[in-house]
Amino acid sequence: MSMSDRLMKAAFESDEKFQMVLHRVIKEDLNMNAVDFSKEAGIPHSTLYKILSGNRAPNIKTLRQIVDTVKKHETPTEEFIAVIAARMVLDTITETKRKIGGRLITIKEYSANSIEEAIIVSVKAERDGAKALVCAPIVSHTVEKIVSIPVTTIMPKESITEAIEIATKKIGR
């Protein structure tokens, strides 16, 4: 979760939680002191001090200034789509980046050899920041109920036809 997301989540939880998270973000994540942060955010140092000490809750304008300042320090995360499949399927993926609709999307592979593993790596992919998931139809319906990002189902028409042909050859021996 990004620093700005943590701040916003804390702001909705309680003033105390926001105060604690803001203090941690400024000191530990940004490695700044309150004076420098307040200057950069355009907030009077006394206002920031009151917020950090719990003597004042930020108004909406101040909250925006704080979050906008933190966002300036966040490195933009690369958009990626997670593909969840067995290793042998993942080995057929030749591209790790694709330009789709003017956006450069990274494709990250998450190997799973069972339905349980597919569910686990789906949650992991979402936590890693995946913008969407691609997975097999046998698990996609369940995964959609667990994650909050879009889930797309792989429909391997050609590979099913090939598998049926191979199976036919094997039984003909």
Secondary structure as UniProt FT lines:
FT   HELIX           3..13
FT   HELIX           15..24
FT   HELIX           25..29
FT   HELIX           34..41
FT   HELIX           45..52
FT   TURN            53..54
FT   HELIX           60..73
FT   STRAND          80..85
FT   HELIX           87..90
FT   TURN            91..92
FT   STRAND          97..100
FT   TURN            101..102
FT   STRAND          103..111
FT   HELIX           115..128
FT   STRAND          132..135
FT   HELIX           137..146
FT   STRAND          151..153
FT   HELIX           157..171
//
